Structure formats: structure tokens, C-alpha cells
Amino acid sequence: MTASSRERLEQALTKIADPAGEGARACLTVYADEARNAADAADARIKSGNSRGPLDGAVVTIKDLFDVKGEVTRAGSKVLASRGKPADADAVIVQRLREAGAVIVAKTNMTEFAYSGLGANPHFGTPGNPADRKRVPGGSSAGAAVAAADGIGEIAIGTDTGGSTRIPAAFCGITGFKPTVKRVPRAGAFPLSYSLDSIGPIARSVADCANADAVLAGETPSPLKPLALKDVRAGFVQGYPIEGLDDIVGKAYPQALAKLASSWKSGADVTLKALDIMHTANERGGVAPPEAYAVHRTLLAEAGEGVDPNVRMRLLRSEKVTAADYILAMRDRERGIAQMDAVFDQADVLVMPTVQIVAPTMDEVSTPESFNKRNVQALMNTVIWNFFDTCAISLPIRFGNALPVGLMLVGRHGDDRKLLAIAAAVEKQLGA
């Protein structure tokens, strides 16, 4: 018999409080009393036959950058925690979760300002990766992935500007979904990039991600029917996204392709010529970096010494990007989105490794130089799809690999539900 919402909540609270676990580092604010009331209400509705849907009674965590009424939104930052004003209202996605009956148990740790793919946070501690506690969890939705992988709730809500749901999902051996940007409203989410930020779930199954995505998007959740892979044309991304793989990813990724090879309607290698446009935009200074600097310019000037040095360094790199170069980069992006969209005339889904490397150890990212190198490697494959505004999902590859590896599936702009249906079929085929 399925445990009640209250029982599952108490299990989550026990894990958060366990001094031998990562709960205290993964969860920065815990809503024990409010969550108990919400769980009891959900159990009563379900018992009386008045369930609000698949998220009614689900134990959920939310990333530290979502507004909760009456609280200062920290975004993983002690400077923001001390300087910010309490939120006037819940973020839109928090409102939608509550309306769906979700039980919000905690706010989860993150890279300060969501500006790194590794998940390190010197202010509140870096939660250890569930596969190896000496390794980083991936970021920026670090605590979200650790909570979901450790069973602190069923679903974690994160954000993804350059890979921040998919990288930690890949590093921690679970599933992370990045929707098309316009799908989920961002009101009440502390920004990193006005153009690229998206809000998505991290969970242990595609079905849980799909149900959460529907609620976040303001849709009525419906059972996700896996799409028959015999009707799906797969495009296998070539070039640098598969050229820098470490030994573990380099072995696991071909195994996943081999396992799926006979299932597709067709499969073909794809070279993404639009990447040249992205590189041109990045040479101008990019899109997300100058937008992030614009968000934090005043804070850096007034209290920059209190910011994580690795984050501060990344932000200050964009100090001298000109308005003209930013505008041209945005024009590049428009051209690139149109060119990339045409790729999906020939393929229903693109396939590649989520991250080229497995999670580095915390020692491996302990200096600015090593941090920057590993951060670039972590973001290499995921950032592509934020620039081109598609939807993408990371699924775990489990073939006895020593550390978690992610398989990334990419769908056309706006084809989020189709991608999730394909992902459900791939998940079943992989035995993930």
C-alpha cells in the first residue's frame, strides 16, 4: 500500500535532519509545520475522493531563488540574504504547486546567483553527490538534485539557464528537464539571464518530471503515454559535444546508443552548423553573461567582496561588454534559433551526452583555475540548447558505470510534451 503524504513527508524531514546525511546542506529552509498541514490536507482530500491530481500530496522542494511570501529570496547568497526585502507574494510556480496540492518541504541550496554548473557554495556548504559524497553535485540546482536523489521528496523544482537542471541530474544519476523558455512563467524567480532562464523539474522518473512540468506550465496533468520509438527519427549529434568525453562517459554513452539502436524508426549522424552562430555570439560577449552582470552590477559595486569569488569573477568578465555587442549577440541568437529549428525537419529528437565528464571531486575544483576548467567542461553540451531555446532532458545511463552519466535528448522549440513522451520510451528501453 502506498504511504500517505504525511508518512512520506515525515521520512523527508527525518532525512533532512539526519546529521550523517546531506539534508542540512541540501535544504536551506525547512517548512516542517506548513508542510505537515499541507500533507494532512492532501491526505484528507485523497481519502474523500477529491484529489487535485498527481501532485496532490507529492513532497516537493523548490530552489532557493523562488519567492515565498514574507521571506527574503537568497538565491544562495549571504549578501542577498542580508540586503533583500521580503517577497510580497509567492512566485507563480509556487502558487501553482500549492494549488495542485504539492507539499513544499524545503528550499534547496544552489550555486550563488545560479552562476555555475558545478554546484559549489562556500556560504552554505556544498552538498555531497549521492554517488560519492566527495564529489560536487552539479549546479546550479545542486541541493535540488541531491534532495531528489536522496529521497527528500519526490520532485525538486530547479531552474536551467545553461544546464542547471540537466547537469546536476546527470551527475547525481536522476532525471532533469529543461522546458522551452516560454512554457513556464518566471515571475517571482530571481533572474540570472532574462533571455535564457527556464524553470524545470528534477526527479527520479520522466513521469514525475512530466507531471510537475504540466503543473508549472498551468496545464492539467494527464498520464504520459510513451511515444513508440519505431515512429521516432533520431539525430546523433557529432562534433565537439562527443569529442571531449572522459573515460566513464566515453564508455557509457556508446552503450546507451547501442541499447537503443534497433528501436528508432531511423538514426542519422547530425552536425550542428548553427553552432558557428553561437560561437560568434559568444565571441561578442554572449547573451547570458552581460545580462547576469546587469542584474548584479549594483550589488557587486556595493558588496562584491561578500560574493563567492568564482561567481564574482565570472560576473565581472562581462563588465566591459558593450551594448552594441550585446545587441549583435541577440541578433545572432535569432538567426541561430531559426537555423537550428530547421534541423528538426529531419529529426524528431537529437541525442548526445548531457555532460562530457562525470562529477569532479571537490578537491578538483578547489582553485580558481581548476574550477573554471571543470565548469567549462560541465556546461559545454548543455548551454547549446539554452542558446537555441529548445527543450531538453537528461536521463540516467546505468550500465554498471562507476559514476552517474547522463543521456541528453533534445526536442524542437515548443515540442515539450512530445519530447517527454519520447523520453519515457527511452527511459523504459534503457531500463533507467
N, C-alpha and C positions, 0 to 999 in steps of 0.2 A: 504493500500500500504506500502511496506517495506521501511523504512527510508534509505536514501542514506548513504554511508560510511562516508561522510563528516558530515552529521547530527548526526550519531552515535558517531563519534569522538568528536564533539563539546559537546555532552552530557557527554562523558567520561571526557573531560577536565574540564567541569563545576563541576563534582563530585570530581575530584582531587583537585580543587581549593577551594571547599566549606569548610570554616573554622569550620563548625559544623559537618563535616564528618571525615572519617579516611584517606582521599586521600593523605594528606601530609605525613602521617606515612607509608601508604601502598606503595607509589610511591616515590622513592628517586631521580630519574632523570626523567624529563618530556621532551619529544621530540615534543613540540607543533608545531613548524614551519615545521619540517621534516614530521611529521605525517599528517599535513594538505595537504602538497604537494602530499604525497603518497595516501591519501584518494581521492583527486581530480583526480589523475591519474587513480585510480581504478574505480571511477565513470564513467570516460570517456571511459575506456575500456568496462565496463559492458554495457553502453548505446550504444556503437557501435557494440555490439555482440562479443567482443573479450575477454571475461572473462577468467582469468587464472585458474579458478576452485573455489571450495567452500571457500577458504581462501582469495580470491581476494576481498579486501575491508574490511575484518574482522579486527576489532580493537583488538590488541593483546598486552599483556605485557610480558616482559621477566625478569627472576630472575636476581638479581644484580651480579651474578657470571659469566655471559656470556660476552665475549669480544665484544665490539663495537669499531670499528677502531677509533683511536685517543683519546680514553678515558682510564683512569686508571680503572681497574676492582677491585672494592672494596670488593666483597663478604661479604657485611655487616660489614666491618671492617674499623674503622678510621685509624688504623695503616697501613693497606694495602693502603688506600686512599692516605696517605702521603708518603709512601715509594715506591709505584708501578710505573711502567713505562707505558705510553700509549700503548694500543694494536696496533699491526701492521696491523691487519685485523679483520673483523667480525668473530665471531665463526661460524662454519659450519652451525649450526642450524639457526643462524641469517641470514646468506646468503640464506638459503633455504626458510625461511619465506618471505624475501624480494622478492625472485624470484616468489613465489606463490602469490604475491600481498598483503600480510598481511601489515596492518598499525600498526607499532610498536609505541605505545604511551608513554611507560614508562618502566623504570627498577624498579623492585619491591623489597621491603625490605625483609630481611631474617635474621635468626639466624646467628651470626658471624661464618664464615667459614662453614656454613651449619651443625653445630655440636650440634644439639639438636632437639627434637621432639615437643617442646612447642612453639617456635616462638618468644621468648623474645629477644629484642635487646636493651641494655642500651645506645648505642651510638646514634641511630637514632629514638628511641622510638618504643614501641611495638604497632602495630595496633590492635585496639579492635575487638573482634569477632563480626561479624554481628548479631549473635543471642543474644548476651549480651556483650556490649562493655567493661564490667568489666572483661571479661574472655580472656584468651590467644587465639590466632587464630590457634595454632598448627604450627609446623615447620618441616623442616626448611624453606619451601617455604611459609612463613607467609603472606607477602604482596601479593603474587600471589593469594592465596585463598581469602583474603579479597577483593582484586580488582575484582575477578571474581564473588564473591557472591554479592558484592555491585553494580555490573553492570558497573564497569570501564572496558569496553571492553567485548568481548565475550569469549576470551580464554586467559589463562595465561600459560606461559611455565615455569616449575619448574624442579627441579632435585629430585631424590629419591635414597638415599644411605642406609637408614634404615626405610623409611616410609615417606619421606619428601614431596611427592605429596599426599599420601593417608591420612596421619594424619590430615593435615590442611583441606583437603576436607571433611573428616568425622566430624571434629569439627565445620566446617562452613556450613555444610548441602548441599554440592555440590559433584561433581564427580571428582576423581583424578585417573590417570592411570600411572602405572609403567611398562614400557616395559621390555622385555628381554634385558640385557645389550648390547649385540652386535648389537641390532636393530638400534640404533641412534648414530651417531658419536659424540665423546665428545671433539674433537679438538676445543680449544677456550673456554672451560668451566673450570673454576678454580676448581681443584680437591679437594676432601676430601679423597676418597678411590679409588685407581687406579683399584681395582678389583670389587668394588660393585656399583660405581656411575652409575646411569642411568638418562636419560632425558625424561620427560613426561609432558603431558598437564593436567591442571585443568580447568574445565568448568562447565556449568550448565546442560550439557546433554552428553550422551555417543556418540551421533553423532558428536558433536563438538570435543570431545576428539579423536574420530576415524579419523576425517578429519585432525586434527592437527598432530596426530601421523603419518599419511601417508606422510605428507609433511616433517616432521622431519626425517623420515626414507628414504627419497628420492624416494618415490613411488608416483604414480599418484592417487590422492584420487578418490574413487568410492563410490557410495551410499552403506551404511552399511545395509545389509539385516539381520534383527534379526533371529537367529537360533531357530527353533521350539524347545521349551523346552521338548516336548514329545520325542525328539531324544537325550536328554542330560542326562547323568548319573551324579548325584550329590553326592559328598562325604562331609559329615558334620564332620568337624574337632572336635575331642574330646580332653580331657586332659586340661592342664593348660590354653590354649587360651580361654576357655569358663568358667574357674573356678573363675576368679577374677573380674567378671563383676560388675560394680556399679548398683545401683537400676534402673537408667533410661535405661542403655544399657541392663541390665538383663531382663527388661520387653519388650523393643522394638525388640531385636534380635529374641526371640521366636515368636513374632507376625509376623515378616518377614518370618520366616521359615514356619509358618502355612499358610500364604498367598500363598506361593509357593508350598506347599506340594503336591497338586494334579497335578501340572504341569509337573514335571520331568518324564522322562522315568523310572528312578529308583532313589532311595535315600538310602544311607547307611552311618552309622557312620564310621569314619576313625580315627585310632590312628596313629600318625606320628612317627614311630620308629626312623626315621632318625634324629629326634630332639636330640637324645642322642649324635649323632656325632657332631652336632652344639655346644652342651654344652661342649663337650670335647675340641673342638677348642677354645671356649671362655675361658675355664679354662687356656689354654696356653697363653692367651692374646688376642685372636681373630684375625680377619683379618683387619677390618676397623680401629680399634684403633691404631695399630702400623703404618699402612700406613698414617693415619692422622698425627701422630706425626712426621713421616719422612718428610711430606710436610711442616710442620710448625716449625721444630726444630730450624732452624737458627733464624727465626722471634721471637720465644719465648725467645731465649737467648739474643737477641739484644733489643727487645722492648716488652717483655712479659707483662710488667706492664700495657700496653695500651689495652690488650685483655680482653674481658668480663671474669670476674673471674670464672663463671660457665664453660665456654668453656675452659679456660686455665687449670682449674683443671682436666677436662676430658682428655685433651691432655697430660698433664704431668703424668697421671696414666700409660701411655704406655712407659715412658722414659726408663724403665729397662726391657722391653720385649726383649728377646734375638733373634738373627737371627734364631737360631735352633728352638725355639718355634714357631716363625712366619712361618717358612718353614713347620713344622709339622701341624700347623693350616691350611695352604693352602692344604696340602695333605689330611687332614681331610675333607676339603671342597670338594675336588674332589670326595672322596668316598661318601660324603653326597649327592652331586648333582646326582650321579648315582643311589643311593638308593631312593631318592625322586622321580626321574623321573619314576621309576617303579610303583609308586602309581597311575600315570596317565594311566596305563594299565587298571585299574579298574574304574576310574572316569574321566569324561571329564572336570569337574570343582570341585574345593574344595571351601567350604563355611564356613565362620566364621565371627565374628565381626571384624571390622577394628581396633578399639581401645577398650580397656576394660572399659574405663572411658569416661565421657563427658569432655568437655574443662574445666580445672580448672580456678578458678578466679586468677587474677594477684596477689592478696594477698596470695593465697595458694602456690605460687611459689616464695615468696619474700625472703626466706632464703636458703642458700646452701643445707641444709638438706631436706627441703620440695621440692625444685627444683629438686633435684636428685631423690627423691621418685616418684614424678609425671612424671618426664622424663622417668624413667624406665617403669612405667605403660603405658605411651603413646606409647612407642616403642615396647612393649612386643610382640604384634602379627605381626606387620608389618616387623620387622627385619628378621623374619624367611625366608621370600621369597626373600630378597636380598642375604642372605647367600646361598640359594639353586638355585639362578639365574633362577627364573621363571618369568612370567608376572602376574600382579595382578591389580585389580581395586577396588576402593571404591565407592559405590553407597549410596545415602542418604536414610535412613529409615524415613518415615514421617507418623506416626500413632498417631499424637497428642502428641508425646513425648515432654517434656518441653524444651529439648535442642537437637541439632542435634546428630544423631547416624549414624555410617557407617556400611554398609554390605560389606564385602570383598569377592570377587570372585577371585580365583587363577587358572591360566592355565599353561599348560606344557611349558617348555622352548621352545621358538620359535613359539608357537601357539598364537601369539598376536592377529591376526585378528579373529581367532576363538573365543578367549575369549571376544573380543569386541562385536562380534555378539551375544554371549550368554548374555553378559551384557545388550545389547539393548533389548533383550527379557525379561530379569528380570526387567529392568527399567520399561518397559511397564506394566508388571504384578503387580509390586509394586505401580504403579501409581506415580512414582517418577518424 
